[in-house]
Amino acid sequence: MATSVMKKENNQNDHPVIVSFVIINYNNSKLTVDCVASIHEQIHAIDYEIIVVDNFSKPEDYASLKQSMPDDVVLIRSKYNGGFGAGNMLGANFANGEFLLFLNNDVILTEDCVSPLCDYLRSHPEVGSITPIQYNGKGEQARSFAHPIGITHEIFKDRGLEKLFPKRYPDRYKILEPTRVDSVNGCFMLIPSDIFWRVGGFDTNIFLYCEEYDISRRIQRLGLCNIVYPGYRFTHLGGASTKENIVSNRKLKKELNISRFYVYRKYHNLFLSFIYRSIRFVKVIVNPRRWYLLPVMIRSEALSMSMKHKK
């Protein structure tokens, strides 16, 4: 991967690095600077490093980012935008920490929600990934994990699954103790480094969406679990770096469906994948406002329509 790496004075010393924060910047340096500042403000109990990967932002945004980064941040400039997974894989290759924390750049740490989770991972080797409780920019609790993609979810949706099968599908807003979930949110994923590399890291075929679901599935295939840990919180501004307009919103919804089809097919046979795609197709065909999704629905090689291939 062609990149430009700019290492400012790293904060490594005689103490081992416990956590490597990996943060992606794409055309929103202000958010990234604020995210890094919140790490410095809140994390004091452990030694850590911060790795910021710029996913080929506009030159002026990268210049602003480079100028604003503290001296202890490792700044990596990718020469193309390979997406969320590819950017994080690039950053992970420069990481030295016992744990990898993949953090969205629109996340603000409001307390030290990292050190306790590291302690939990050390004492629970059966856990492959963990996250605290997510709150939005208004101070309201948001969902911190997702139920599995698939046919059952298409039929019953989140609330239906939680009401009908509460033991299998816990309420996403009522986590009172460390709880096993299918996948934690990708905006805050803390993973032991050795486990991350054992499962092969992020699937770089995916440009955007479902990366956390995919890696969580592979963690489970190792016989490990994914945990949401209550008692600690962080703020996720959520979509703050995305311009909300009709064109971009449609592109993102197309990308979401492309990723869903790819990930579902990856873990299920051809027959189930056909059923899943058919259900999605019917839901689109009965809603004319969503007909712009039809090209994605009818092409079996939908991954080739990803924004990743339209640069």
C-alpha positions as CSV (number, residue, x, y, z in Angstrom):
1,M,0.0,0.0,0.0
2,A,1.5,3.3,-1.1
3,T,1.7,5.7,1.8
4,S,3.5,8.6,3.3
5,V,4.3,8.2,6.9
6,M,5.1,11.1,9.1
7,K,6.2,10.1,12.5
8,K,6.4,12.9,14.9
9,E,8.1,12.3,18.2
10,N,6.4,9.1,19.4
11,N,5.6,8.8,23.0
12,Q,7.3,5.4,23.4
13,N,9.5,5.1,26.4
14,D,10.8,2.4,28.7
15,H,7.2,1.4,29.4
16,P,5.4,-1.0,27.0
17,V,2.5,0.5,25.0
18,I,-0.8,-0.9,26.4
19,V,-3.2,0.6,23.8
20,S,-2.7,1.7,20.2
21,F,-5.5,4.1,19.2
22,V,-6.1,3.9,15.5
23,I,-8.1,6.8,14.0
24,I,-9.1,7.4,10.4
25,N,-9.3,11.0,9.0
26,Y,-11.1,11.7,5.8
27,N,-11.7,15.4,5.0
28,N,-12.6,16.4,8.6
29,S,-9.4,17.3,10.4
30,K,-11.3,19.3,13.0
31,L,-13.2,16.2,14.3
32,T,-9.9,14.2,14.3
33,V,-8.1,16.9,16.3
34,D,-10.9,17.0,18.9
35,C,-10.9,13.2,19.2
36,V,-7.2,13.1,19.8
37,A,-7.5,15.9,22.4
38,S,-10.1,14.0,24.3
39,I,-7.8,11.0,24.5
40,H,-5.0,13.1,26.0
41,E,-7.5,14.7,28.4
42,Q,-8.9,11.4,29.7
43,I,-6.3,8.7,29.4
44,H,-3.6,8.8,32.1
45,A,-3.6,5.4,33.8
46,I,-1.9,3.5,31.0
47,D,0.8,4.1,28.3
48,Y,-0.6,4.5,24.9
49,E,0.1,5.7,21.4
50,I,-2.1,7.4,18.8
51,I,-1.9,6.5,15.1
52,V,-3.9,8.7,12.7
53,V,-4.4,7.5,9.2
54,D,-5.4,10.1,6.6
55,N,-7.4,8.3,3.9
56,F,-6.3,10.6,1.1
57,S,-8.2,13.7,2.2
58,K,-8.1,16.9,0.2
59,P,-4.7,18.6,0.4
60,E,-6.0,21.5,2.5
61,D,-7.6,19.2,5.0
62,Y,-4.5,17.1,5.3
63,A,-2.4,20.2,5.7
64,S,-4.6,21.4,8.6
65,L,-4.4,17.9,10.2
66,K,-0.7,17.8,9.9
67,Q,-0.3,21.2,11.4
68,S,-2.7,20.5,14.3
69,M,-1.5,17.1,15.4
70,P,0.4,16.9,18.7
71,D,4.0,15.7,18.6
72,D,3.3,12.3,20.1
73,V,0.9,11.3,17.2
74,V,2.0,9.0,14.4
75,L,0.5,10.5,11.3
76,I,0.2,8.3,8.2
77,R,-0.9,9.7,4.8
78,S,-2.4,7.1,2.4
79,K,-2.1,7.8,-1.3
80,Y,-5.6,6.6,-1.9
81,N,-8.8,6.0,0.0
82,G,-9.2,2.3,0.4
83,G,-12.1,2.6,2.9
84,F,-12.6,2.1,6.6
85,G,-11.1,-1.4,6.8
86,A,-8.1,-0.7,4.6
87,G,-7.3,2.5,6.5
88,N,-7.4,0.7,9.9
89,M,-5.3,-2.1,8.6
90,L,-2.7,0.4,7.5
91,G,-2.7,2.0,11.0
92,A,-2.6,-1.4,12.7
93,N,0.6,-2.3,10.9
94,F,2.3,0.6,12.7
95,A,0.9,-0.3,16.1
96,N,2.9,-1.5,19.1
97,G,0.2,-1.9,21.7
98,E,-1.0,-4.9,23.5
99,F,-4.5,-3.8,22.5
100,L,-5.8,-2.1,19.4
101,L,-8.6,0.5,19.8
102,F,-10.2,1.4,16.5
103,L,-11.9,4.7,17.1
104,N,-14.0,6.8,14.8
105,N,-12.7,10.4,14.5
106,D,-16.1,11.7,15.6
107,V,-15.8,10.0,19.0
108,I,-15.1,12.1,22.1
109,L,-13.9,10.4,25.2
110,T,-15.6,11.9,28.3
111,E,-13.9,9.6,30.8
112,D,-11.3,6.9,31.0
113,C,-13.4,4.1,29.5
114,V,-10.3,2.4,28.1
115,S,-8.2,1.3,31.1
116,P,-11.0,-0.7,32.8
117,L,-11.8,-2.5,29.5
118,C,-8.1,-3.5,29.1
119,D,-8.2,-4.9,32.6
120,Y,-11.4,-6.8,31.7
121,L,-9.8,-8.3,28.6
122,R,-6.8,-9.4,30.5
123,S,-8.9,-11.3,33.1
124,H,-11.3,-12.7,30.5
125,P,-9.2,-14.4,27.7
126,E,-12.4,-15.7,26.1
127,V,-13.3,-12.1,25.0
128,G,-12.2,-11.1,21.6
129,S,-13.6,-7.5,21.4
130,I,-15.2,-5.1,23.8
131,T,-16.9,-1.7,23.8
132,P,-18.4,0.5,26.5
133,I,-21.9,2.2,26.3
134,Q,-22.3,4.7,23.4
135,Y,-24.0,8.1,23.8
136,N,-24.8,10.5,21.1
137,G,-24.0,14.2,20.9
138,K,-27.2,15.1,22.8
139,G,-26.2,13.0,25.8
140,E,-28.7,10.3,25.0
141,Q,-27.8,6.6,25.1
142,A,-27.4,5.1,21.6
143,R,-27.1,1.4,20.6
144,S,-23.7,0.0,21.3
145,F,-24.0,-3.2,19.3
146,A,-26.0,-4.8,16.4
147,H,-28.0,-7.9,16.0
148,P,-27.0,-10.3,13.2
149,I,-27.6,-9.5,9.5
150,G,-29.9,-12.0,7.9
151,I,-33.3,-13.4,7.1
152,T,-34.6,-13.5,10.7
153,H,-33.6,-9.8,11.2
154,E,-35.4,-8.8,8.0
155,I,-38.6,-10.4,9.2
156,F,-38.7,-9.4,12.8
157,K,-36.4,-6.3,12.9
158,D,-34.5,-5.3,16.0
159,R,-37.4,-4.7,18.4
160,G,-39.3,-7.8,17.3
161,L,-36.2,-10.0,17.9
162,E,-35.7,-8.4,21.4
163,K,-39.3,-8.9,22.4
164,L,-39.7,-12.5,21.0
165,F,-36.2,-13.9,21.9
166,P,-34.8,-11.7,24.7
167,K,-32.2,-14.2,25.8
168,R,-30.7,-14.5,22.3
169,Y,-31.2,-10.9,21.3
170,P,-30.7,-8.5,24.3
171,D,-32.2,-5.1,24.4
172,R,-29.7,-2.7,22.8
173,Y,-30.6,0.1,25.2
174,K,-30.8,-1.9,28.5
175,I,-27.4,-3.4,29.1
176,L,-26.9,-3.7,32.9
177,E,-24.0,-6.2,33.0
178,P,-21.2,-7.3,30.6
179,T,-23.2,-8.9,27.8
180,R,-22.3,-11.1,24.9
181,V,-23.4,-9.7,21.6
182,D,-23.0,-10.6,17.9
183,S,-21.0,-7.5,17.1
184,V,-19.9,-4.3,18.9
185,N,-20.1,-1.0,17.1
186,G,-17.2,-0.2,14.8
187,C,-16.8,3.4,16.2
188,F,-15.2,2.0,19.3
189,M,-13.7,-1.5,19.0
190,L,-11.1,-2.6,21.6
191,I,-9.4,-5.8,20.5
192,P,-6.3,-7.7,21.8
193,S,-3.6,-7.3,19.1
194,D,-2.9,-11.0,19.0
195,I,-6.5,-11.8,18.4
196,F,-6.8,-9.1,15.7
197,W,-4.0,-10.6,13.7
198,R,-5.2,-14.2,14.3
199,V,-8.6,-13.5,12.6
200,G,-6.8,-11.6,9.8
201,G,-7.8,-8.1,10.7
202,F,-10.4,-6.2,8.7
203,D,-11.6,-7.4,5.3
204,T,-10.4,-4.8,2.9
205,N,-12.8,-5.9,0.2
206,I,-15.4,-3.9,2.2
207,F,-15.2,-0.2,1.6
208,L,-17.7,1.0,4.1
209,Y,-20.2,-0.5,6.6
210,C,-20.4,-4.0,8.2
211,E,-16.7,-4.2,8.8
212,E,-17.3,-4.7,12.6
213,Y,-19.9,-7.3,11.9
214,D,-17.5,-9.2,9.7
215,I,-14.6,-9.2,12.1
216,S,-16.9,-10.0,15.0
217,R,-18.1,-13.1,13.2
218,R,-14.5,-14.3,12.7
219,I,-13.8,-13.7,16.4
220,Q,-16.7,-15.9,17.3
221,R,-15.4,-18.6,14.9
222,L,-12.3,-18.7,17.1
223,G,-14.6,-19.6,20.0
224,L,-14.3,-16.2,21.5
225,C,-17.0,-13.6,22.2
226,N,-17.8,-9.9,21.8
227,I,-18.8,-7.9,24.9
228,V,-20.6,-4.7,25.6
229,Y,-19.5,-3.4,29.0
230,P,-21.8,-1.1,31.0
231,G,-20.6,1.4,33.6
232,Y,-18.4,3.3,31.2
233,R,-19.4,5.5,28.3
234,F,-18.2,7.6,25.4
235,T,-19.8,10.1,23.0
236,H,-20.2,9.4,19.4
237,L,-21.3,12.4,17.4
238,G,-22.4,10.0,14.6
239,G,-22.3,11.1,11.0
240,A,-20.9,14.5,11.8
241,S,-18.3,14.1,9.0
242,T,-21.0,13.2,6.4
243,K,-22.8,15.8,4.5
244,E,-26.5,15.0,4.6
245,N,-28.0,15.5,1.2
246,I,-30.0,13.3,-1.2
247,V,-27.1,12.4,-3.4
248,S,-24.7,11.4,-0.7
249,N,-27.4,9.7,1.4
250,R,-28.3,7.5,-1.6
251,K,-24.7,6.6,-2.2
252,L,-24.3,5.6,1.4
253,K,-27.5,3.5,1.4
254,K,-26.3,1.7,-1.8
255,E,-22.9,1.0,-0.1
256,L,-24.7,-0.3,3.0
257,N,-26.6,-2.8,0.9
258,I,-23.5,-3.8,-1.1
259,S,-21.7,-4.6,2.1
260,R,-24.6,-6.4,3.7
261,F,-24.9,-8.7,0.7
262,Y,-21.2,-9.4,0.6
263,V,-20.9,-10.2,4.3
264,Y,-24.1,-12.3,4.4
265,R,-22.9,-14.4,1.5
266,K,-19.5,-14.8,3.1
267,Y,-21.0,-16.7,6.0
268,H,-24.0,-18.4,4.5
269,N,-24.7,-20.8,1.6
270,L,-26.0,-19.9,-1.8
271,F,-29.6,-20.8,-1.0
272,L,-29.9,-18.7,2.1
273,S,-28.1,-15.8,0.3
274,F,-30.7,-16.0,-2.4
275,I,-33.6,-15.9,0.1
276,Y,-32.0,-13.0,1.9
277,R,-31.4,-11.0,-1.3
278,S,-35.0,-11.8,-2.4
279,I,-36.5,-10.4,0.8
280,R,-34.5,-7.2,0.4
281,F,-35.5,-7.0,-3.3
282,V,-39.2,-7.2,-2.5
283,K,-38.9,-4.5,0.2
284,V,-37.3,-2.2,-2.4
285,I,-39.7,-3.0,-5.2
286,V,-42.8,-2.1,-3.2
287,N,-41.3,1.3,-2.3
288,P,-40.8,3.5,-5.4
289,R,-38.7,5.9,-3.4
290,R,-36.1,3.2,-3.0
291,W,-35.9,2.0,-6.6
292,Y,-32.5,3.6,-6.9
293,L,-31.3,0.5,-5.0
294,L,-32.5,-1.9,-7.6
295,P,-29.2,-2.1,-9.5
296,V,-27.6,-3.3,-6.3
297,M,-30.4,-5.8,-5.7
298,I,-30.3,-7.5,-9.0
299,R,-26.6,-7.8,-9.6
300,S,-25.0,-10.9,-7.9
301,E,-21.6,-9.2,-8.1
302,A,-22.8,-6.1,-6.3
303,L,-19.4,-5.6,-4.7
304,S,-18.1,-4.4,-8.0
305,M,-20.5,-1.4,-7.7
306,S,-18.9,-0.2,-4.5
307,M,-17.6,3.3,-4.2
308,K,-14.2,1.7,-3.7
309,H,-14.1,1.0,-7.5
310,K,-15.4,4.4,-8.6
311,K,-12.5,6.6,-7.6
